[in-house]
Amino acid sequence: MTKIGIVCDSTCDLGPEWLADHDIIMVPLKVTFGTETFLDWTELTPAAFYERLAAADALPKTSQPSPADFDAVYRRLADEGCTGIVSVHLTSALSGTIESAIMAANDSPIPVRIVDTRVVSAATALVVDAAHVAREGGADLDGVEAAAQAAADNVRILFALDTLDYLVKGGRAGKAQGLAASLLNIKPVLTFNSDGIIEPFKKAKGMKKAIAEIAAQVAEASADGPVKLGLLHAQAPDLVAELRAALDTAGARYELLHTVGVGAVIGTYAGPRAIGAAFYRLP
């Protein structure tokens, strides 16, 4: 009988409790404030992180898990009787996490399939969820990998930041680097391109119009049928409520799978009060 392990990293922002409840192993990235280093989500909750961020003199640094971190997890799952593993991770364009996973996979006693989602946060969460649903449906290693890859190939993420300062200072602005977002209260709606790099989608004047634009895109994508949806926010539940209302106003059809709080690693670059939606519908 096949037993498939599912591994992810902390940047899916699903949190340890949900992942444990669904028998998914999370390998955390790290966040460093000065001389103190914390494991994302497990040692530093989102609420505690944003408090520290507000008081910090400099932007914290983030770092990927080591190959040894993944090796320990892969070997543990093998010892627990898994016959294969699907390992789902944030875009390789922004992090070396997948490189560490690949190095560990090469030495794993059981097959490990690596899925580069080319996105982050709620969008990666949708891919993790797709892998879980496939496994629960009895899929083998090929089937779980295929379900995760199909979700990764079709998922879109649109998000708006209260400020681009964190993204620019952290060196993750990608093709959004040149946006003059501070002028006239411009709130650019950003996305990830097919290479997993952040790029501008559309400029909006103010957060309300940015949210309306995100909702309009979900509505357009769901014209032929409901989409799988995940929402993300950085300590901004009021913006989640506003986005939910905008989705209904726009006539979006969706199945809401997750509303995630942005954790420390993604929050280092997104900053507080980010809001966004991830969604897909298989062709």
The 8 nearest C-alpha neighbors of each residue, nearest first, counted from 0:
[[1, 2, 82, 139, 81, 80, 3, 137],
 [2, 0, 82, 3, 139, 81, 83, 140],
 [1, 3, 81, 82, 0, 4, 80, 83],
 [4, 2, 83, 81, 84, 82, 140, 1],
 [3, 5, 84, 81, 83, 85, 76, 6],
 [4, 6, 85, 23, 84, 86, 24, 3],
 [7, 5, 86, 24, 23, 25, 87, 85],
 [8, 6, 87, 25, 86, 88, 26, 24],
 [7, 9, 26, 25, 27, 10, 88, 11],
 [8, 10, 27, 11, 12, 25, 26, 28],
 [11, 9, 12, 120, 8, 119, 265, 89],
 [10, 12, 120, 124, 123, 9, 13, 121],
 [13, 11, 10, 120, 14, 262, 9, 261],
 [12, 14, 11, 259, 17, 124, 18, 15],
 [13, 15, 12, 16, 17, 40, 18, 9],
 [16, 14, 18, 17, 19, 13, 41, 40],
 [17, 15, 19, 18, 14, 20, 13, 21],
 [18, 16, 20, 19, 15, 14, 13, 21],
 [17, 19, 23, 21, 15, 20, 16, 22],
 [18, 20, 22, 16, 21, 17, 23, 15],
 [21, 19, 17, 18, 22, 16, 23, 15],
 [20, 22, 18, 19, 23, 17, 131, 16],
 [23, 21, 19, 20, 18, 24, 5, 4],
 [22, 24, 18, 5, 21, 6, 19, 25],
 [25, 23, 6, 7, 5, 22, 26, 18],
 [26, 24, 7, 8, 6, 9, 27, 23],
 [25, 27, 8, 9, 7, 24, 28, 69],
 [28, 26, 9, 8, 39, 38, 25, 29],
 [27, 29, 63, 64, 39, 38, 62, 9],
 [28, 30, 38, 62, 39, 61, 37, 63],
 [31, 29, 61, 37, 36, 60, 264, 38],
 [30, 32, 36, 60, 59, 35, 33, 61],
 [31, 33, 59, 35, 34, 36, 30, 60],
 [32, 34, 35, 31, 59, 36, 57, 60],
 [33, 35, 32, 36, 31, 59, 37, 30],
 [36, 34, 32, 31, 33, 37, 30, 59],
 [35, 37, 31, 30, 32, 34, 29, 38],
 [38, 36, 30, 42, 29, 43, 39, 31],
 [37, 39, 29, 42, 41, 27, 28, 40],
 [38, 40, 29, 27, 28, 41, 43, 263],
 [39, 41, 44, 43, 42, 38, 14, 262],
 [42, 40, 39, 38, 43, 44, 15, 27],
 [43, 41, 38, 37, 40, 39, 44, 36],
 [44, 42, 40, 39, 41, 48, 37, 47],
 [43, 45, 40, 47, 46, 48, 42, 41],
 [44, 46, 262, 48, 47, 263, 49, 43],
 [47, 45, 48, 44, 49, 50, 234, 43],
 [48, 46, 50, 44, 45, 49, 43, 51],
 [49, 47, 45, 51, 50, 46, 263, 52],
 [48, 50, 52, 51, 46, 47, 53, 45],
 [51, 49, 47, 53, 48, 52, 46, 54],
 [52, 50, 48, 54, 49, 53, 55, 47],
 [51, 53, 49, 55, 54, 50, 48, 58],
 [54, 52, 50, 51, 55, 49, 56, 48],
 [53, 55, 51, 52, 50, 56, 49, 57],
 [56, 54, 52, 57, 53, 51, 58, 32],
 [55, 57, 54, 58, 52, 53, 59, 33],
 [58, 56, 55, 59, 32, 33, 52, 54],
 [57, 59, 60, 55, 56, 267, 52, 169],
 [60, 58, 32, 31, 57, 30, 61, 267],
 [59, 61, 31, 30, 58, 32, 62, 267],
 [60, 62, 30, 29, 31, 264, 59, 63],
 [63, 61, 29, 28, 30, 64, 60, 94],
 [62, 64, 28, 96, 95, 29, 65, 94],
 [65, 63, 28, 68, 96, 27, 66, 62],
 [64, 66, 68, 67, 99, 63, 69, 96],
 [65, 67, 99, 103, 69, 68, 102, 70],
 [68, 66, 70, 65, 69, 71, 103, 64],
 [69, 67, 65, 66, 71, 70, 64, 72],
 [68, 70, 72, 66, 71, 67, 100, 103],
 [69, 71, 67, 103, 73, 72, 68, 66],
 [72, 70, 74, 69, 68, 73, 75, 67],
 [73, 71, 75, 69, 70, 74, 76, 68],
 [72, 74, 70, 76, 75, 71, 69, 77],
 [75, 73, 77, 71, 76, 72, 70, 78],
 [76, 74, 78, 72, 77, 73, 71, 79],
 [75, 77, 79, 73, 78, 74, 81, 72],
 [78, 76, 81, 74, 80, 79, 75, 73],
 [77, 79, 75, 76, 80, 74, 81, 73],
 [80, 78, 76, 77, 81, 75, 74, 2],
 [81, 79, 77, 78, 82, 76, 2, 1],
 [80, 82, 2, 77, 3, 76, 83, 4],
 [81, 83, 2, 1, 3, 109, 80, 77],
 [84, 82, 110, 3, 109, 81, 111, 140],
 [85, 83, 4, 111, 3, 5, 112, 86],
 [84, 86, 112, 5, 111, 144, 113, 6],
 [85, 87, 6, 113, 7, 5, 112, 114],
 [88, 86, 114, 7, 113, 6, 115, 85],
 [89, 87, 115, 7, 8, 116, 114, 97],
 [88, 90, 119, 118, 116, 117, 115, 91],
 [117, 89, 91, 118, 92, 195, 116, 115],
 [90, 92, 94, 93, 97, 95, 89, 115],
 [93, 91, 90, 195, 94, 196, 194, 117],
 [94, 92, 91, 90, 171, 95, 196, 195],
 [95, 93, 91, 96, 92, 90, 63, 97],
 [94, 96, 98, 97, 91, 63, 99, 93],
 [97, 95, 63, 99, 94, 98, 64, 100],
 [96, 98, 100, 99, 95, 101, 91, 88],
 [99, 97, 101, 95, 100, 96, 102, 91],
 [100, 98, 66, 102, 96, 97, 101, 65],
 [99, 101, 97, 103, 98, 102, 69, 104],
 [102, 100, 104, 98, 103, 99, 97, 105],
 [103, 101, 99, 105, 104, 100, 66, 98],
 [102, 104, 70, 66, 100, 105, 101, 106],
 [105, 103, 101, 107, 106, 102, 111, 100],
 [104, 106, 102, 103, 107, 101, 111, 110],
 [107, 105, 104, 103, 108, 102, 70, 109],
 [106, 108, 104, 109, 105, 103, 73, 74],
 [107, 109, 106, 77, 74, 110, 73, 104],
 [110, 108, 107, 83, 82, 77, 111, 84],
 [111, 109, 83, 84, 112, 107, 108, 82],
 [112, 110, 84, 104, 85, 83, 113, 109],
 [111, 113, 85, 86, 84, 114, 110, 144],
 [112, 114, 86, 85, 87, 111, 115, 101],
 [115, 113, 87, 116, 86, 88, 148, 112],
 [116, 114, 88, 117, 90, 89, 87, 113],
 [115, 117, 151, 118, 90, 89, 114, 88],
 [90, 118, 116, 195, 115, 89, 91, 194],
 [117, 119, 90, 116, 89, 195, 123, 122],
 [120, 118, 89, 123, 122, 11, 10, 121],
 [119, 121, 11, 12, 123, 10, 122, 124],
 [122, 120, 124, 229, 123, 231, 277, 11],
 [123, 121, 277, 125, 124, 120, 119, 156],
 [122, 124, 11, 126, 119, 125, 120, 121],
 [123, 125, 121, 11, 127, 122, 126, 128],
 [126, 124, 128, 122, 123, 127, 129, 121],
 [127, 125, 129, 123, 147, 128, 150, 124],
 [128, 126, 124, 130, 125, 129, 123, 131],
 [127, 129, 125, 131, 126, 130, 124, 132],
 [128, 130, 126, 132, 131, 127, 147, 146],
 [131, 129, 147, 143, 133, 127, 128, 132],
 [130, 132, 128, 134, 129, 133, 135, 127],
 [133, 131, 135, 129, 134, 130, 136, 128],
 [134, 132, 136, 130, 143, 131, 135, 138],
 [133, 135, 138, 131, 137, 136, 132, 143],
 [136, 134, 132, 137, 133, 131, 138, 130],
 [135, 137, 133, 134, 138, 132, 131, 139],
 [136, 138, 134, 135, 139, 133, 142, 132],
 [139, 137, 142, 134, 133, 143, 136, 140],
 [138, 140, 142, 141, 143, 137, 1, 3],
 [141, 139, 143, 142, 83, 144, 3, 138],
 [142, 140, 144, 139, 143, 145, 138, 146],
 [141, 143, 138, 145, 139, 144, 140, 146],
 [144, 142, 130, 146, 140, 133, 145, 141],
 [143, 145, 147, 141, 142, 146, 85, 148],
 [144, 146, 142, 148, 143, 147, 149, 141],
 [147, 145, 149, 143, 148, 144, 130, 129],
 [146, 148, 130, 144, 126, 150, 145, 129],
 [147, 149, 151, 145, 150, 146, 152, 144],
 [150, 148, 152, 146, 151, 147, 145, 153],
 [149, 151, 147, 153, 126, 148, 152, 154],
 [152, 150, 116, 148, 149, 154, 153, 126],
 [153, 151, 149, 150, 148, 154, 116, 193],
 [154, 152, 150, 151, 279, 149, 155, 281],
 [155, 153, 279, 151, 278, 150, 152, 122],
 [156, 154, 277, 278, 279, 153, 157, 122],
 [155, 157, 277, 190, 276, 122, 278, 158],
 [158, 156, 190, 275, 276, 189, 213, 188],
 [159, 157, 275, 189, 188, 274, 276, 190],
 [158, 160, 188, 274, 273, 187, 189, 275],
 [161, 159, 273, 162, 269, 163, 274, 272],
 [160, 162, 272, 273, 159, 186, 163, 271],
 [163, 161, 160, 164, 165, 270, 180, 181],
 [162, 164, 166, 165, 167, 160, 180, 161],
 [165, 163, 167, 162, 166, 168, 270, 268],
 [166, 164, 268, 168, 167, 163, 270, 169],
 [165, 167, 268, 172, 169, 163, 171, 164],
 [166, 168, 172, 170, 164, 169, 165, 163],
 [169, 167, 165, 170, 166, 164, 58, 171],
 [168, 170, 166, 167, 171, 165, 268, 58],
 [169, 171, 167, 168, 172, 166, 173, 268],
 [172, 170, 166, 173, 169, 167, 93, 268],
 [173, 171, 176, 166, 167, 175, 170, 174],
 [174, 172, 197, 175, 171, 176, 196, 198],
 [173, 175, 198, 176, 197, 172, 199, 177],
 [174, 176, 198, 172, 199, 173, 177, 178],
 [177, 175, 172, 174, 178, 173, 167, 171],
 [178, 176, 175, 179, 174, 172, 180, 173],
 [179, 177, 180, 175, 176, 187, 199, 163],
 [180, 178, 181, 182, 177, 185, 176, 163],
 [181, 179, 185, 178, 182, 186, 187, 163],
 [180, 182, 179, 184, 185, 183, 162, 186],
 [183, 181, 180, 184, 179, 185, 186, 178],
 [182, 184, 185, 181, 204, 180, 205, 186],
 [185, 183, 205, 182, 204, 181, 186, 180],
 [186, 184, 204, 180, 183, 203, 205, 182],
 [187, 185, 203, 205, 204, 206, 180, 202],
 [188, 186, 202, 203, 201, 189, 185, 159],
 [187, 189, 159, 201, 200, 158, 202, 209],
 [190, 188, 199, 200, 158, 157, 198, 187],
 [189, 191, 157, 198, 156, 197, 200, 199],
 [192, 190, 197, 196, 195, 198, 118, 156],
 [191, 193, 195, 194, 196, 197, 190, 198],
 [194, 192, 195, 191, 117, 196, 152, 118],
 [195, 193, 192, 196, 117, 92, 191, 90],
 [194, 196, 117, 192, 191, 90, 193, 92],
 [195, 197, 191, 192, 194, 173, 92, 198],
 [198, 196, 191, 173, 190, 174, 172, 192],
 [197, 199, 174, 175, 190, 189, 191, 173],
 [200, 198, 189, 175, 201, 190, 188, 187],
 [201, 199, 189, 188, 190, 198, 202, 187],
 [200, 202, 188, 187, 199, 203, 189, 212],
 [203, 201, 187, 188, 186, 185, 204, 200],
 [202, 204, 209, 186, 187, 208, 185, 205],
 [205, 203, 185, 184, 186, 208, 202, 206],
 [204, 206, 186, 184, 207, 208, 185, 203],
 [205, 207, 209, 208, 186, 210, 204, 203],
 [208, 206, 210, 209, 205, 211, 204, 241],
 [207, 209, 211, 210, 206, 203, 205, 212],
 [210, 208, 206, 203, 212, 211, 207, 188],
 [211, 209, 213, 207, 208, 212, 242, 206],
 [210, 212, 208, 214, 209, 213, 245, 215],
 [213, 211, 215, 209, 210, 214, 208, 216],
 [212, 214, 210, 216, 215, 211, 157, 209],
 [215, 213, 246, 211, 217, 212, 216, 245],
 [216, 214, 212, 218, 213, 217, 249, 211],
 [215, 217, 219, 213, 218, 214, 220, 212],
 [218, 216, 220, 214, 219, 215, 251, 221],
 [219, 251, 217, 215, 221, 216, 220, 250],
 [220, 218, 216, 222, 221, 217, 215, 251],
 [219, 221, 217, 218, 222, 216, 226, 223],
 [222, 220, 224, 225, 218, 219, 223, 252],
 [221, 223, 219, 224, 220, 218, 252, 225],
 [224, 222, 221, 225, 220, 219, 252, 226],
 [223, 225, 221, 222, 226, 252, 280, 253],
 [226, 224, 253, 252, 221, 254, 227, 280],
 [227, 225, 253, 280, 279, 221, 228, 278],
 [226, 228, 254, 278, 279, 253, 255, 280],
 [229, 227, 278, 255, 277, 254, 256, 226],
 [228, 230, 257, 277, 121, 256, 258, 276],
 [229, 231, 276, 258, 275, 121, 259, 277],
 [232, 230, 259, 275, 258, 274, 121, 260],
 [231, 233, 274, 260, 273, 235, 261, 234],
 [232, 234, 272, 261, 273, 271, 235, 260],
 [233, 235, 272, 232, 271, 236, 260, 46],
 [234, 236, 272, 237, 233, 238, 232, 239],
 [237, 235, 239, 238, 234, 240, 232, 233],
 [238, 236, 240, 235, 239, 241, 242, 234],
 [237, 239, 241, 240, 236, 235, 242, 274],
 [238, 240, 236, 242, 241, 237, 243, 235],
 [241, 239, 243, 237, 238, 242, 244, 236],
 [240, 242, 238, 244, 239, 243, 245, 237],
 [241, 243, 245, 239, 244, 240, 210, 238],
 [244, 242, 240, 246, 245, 241, 239, 247],
 [243, 245, 241, 247, 242, 246, 248, 240],
 [244, 246, 242, 248, 247, 243, 214, 211],
 [247, 245, 214, 243, 249, 251, 244, 248],
 [246, 248, 250, 244, 249, 245, 251, 243],
 [247, 249, 245, 250, 246, 244, 251, 214],
 [250, 248, 246, 247, 251, 215, 218, 245],
 [249, 251, 247, 248, 218, 246, 252, 215],
 [252, 218, 250, 246, 249, 217, 247, 221],
 [253, 251, 225, 221, 250, 226, 218, 224],
 [252, 254, 225, 226, 227, 255, 228, 251],
 [253, 255, 227, 228, 256, 226, 225, 252],
 [254, 256, 228, 257, 229, 253, 227, 258],
 [257, 255, 229, 228, 254, 227, 258, 125],
 [258, 256, 229, 255, 259, 230, 228, 121],
 [257, 259, 230, 231, 229, 260, 256, 121],
 [260, 258, 231, 12, 257, 13, 261, 230],
 [259, 261, 232, 233, 231, 262, 12, 234],
 [260, 262, 233, 232, 266, 12, 259, 265],
 [263, 261, 45, 266, 264, 12, 265, 260],
 [262, 264, 266, 265, 48, 45, 39, 267],
 [265, 263, 267, 266, 262, 61, 30, 39],
 [264, 266, 267, 268, 263, 262, 269, 261],
 [267, 265, 269, 263, 270, 268, 264, 262],
 [266, 268, 264, 265, 270, 269, 263, 165],
 [269, 267, 166, 165, 266, 265, 270, 169],
 [270, 268, 266, 267, 166, 165, 265, 273],
 [269, 271, 266, 268, 165, 267, 273, 272],
 [270, 272, 233, 273, 234, 269, 49, 266],
 [273, 271, 233, 235, 234, 161, 274, 232],
 [272, 274, 160, 233, 232, 271, 159, 161],
 [275, 273, 232, 159, 158, 231, 272, 238],
 [276, 274, 158, 231, 157, 230, 159, 232],
 [275, 277, 230, 157, 156, 229, 231, 158],
 [276, 278, 156, 122, 229, 155, 228, 121],
 [279, 277, 228, 227, 154, 155, 226, 229],
 [280, 278, 154, 226, 227, 153, 155, 281],
 [279, 281, 226, 227, 282, 153, 278, 225],
 [280, 282, 279, 153, 150, 149, 226, 154],
 [281, 280, 153, 279, 149, 223, 224, 150]]
